[in-house]
Amino acid sequence: RKEVEQDPGPFNVPEGATVAFNCTYSNSASQSFFWYRQDCRKEPKLLMSVYSSGNEDGRFTAQLNRASQYISLLIRVSQLSDSATYLCVVRTDKLIFGTGTRLQVFP
Amino acid sequence: GAVVSQHPSWVICKSGTSVKIECRSLDFQATTMFWYRQFPKQSLMLMATSNEGSKATYEQGVEKDKFLINHASLTLSTLTVTSAHPEDSSFYICSASSGVVRETQYFGPGTRLLVL
């Protein structure tokens, strides 16, 4: 079983739509949680950290459920520029990356 | 945010040659640098962690004699792929941490290696 699991997608959504990504992790001792964004042939860039209380950054909302070992990312009012691969990342003694969920926003 | 550069951005080489990739922190002192590898459609996988002035710690399954890491200064780490083979073709990404907030890693733009 992978340490961090994500649906690879792709998710194809129209501009303005709301889309949600999910992620599960296997190590209950994981300490920190993040969503990164990776564009094609580029390095990953930190989108946001994820906290148990849930947190929001503009159109992006992240949630963490430690009991279920489940992380989510919600993107509201999708924009063309949101097209990318979204990586779920968990930190134990190192960063563990999921394979990512591909999002394609179309006009 | 902090800036990390990598050089070269891409390299094509013949099988059997050695390739050196540089990772530099441009505006902060990186006490710890990390080297990752990403194969197509796969996740980033940590290869090794290096602290300035000490030997790198390699992840399980990564050959330390094949992937030589040097972290001689607080702003520079190098990864040398010795006797590269086609199966080493991948996207190599470094990241750097100042250690002040250890979990904050700043990623370089990556180096795409193609071994013919």
Interface residues (C-beta under 8 A of the other chain):
Chain A: V4 P8 S32 R41 K42 E43 P44 K45 L87 R91 K94 L95 F97 G98 T99 G100
Chain B: F34 K41 Q42 S43 L44 M45 L46 T49 F91 I93 E103 Q105 F107 G108 P109 G110 R112
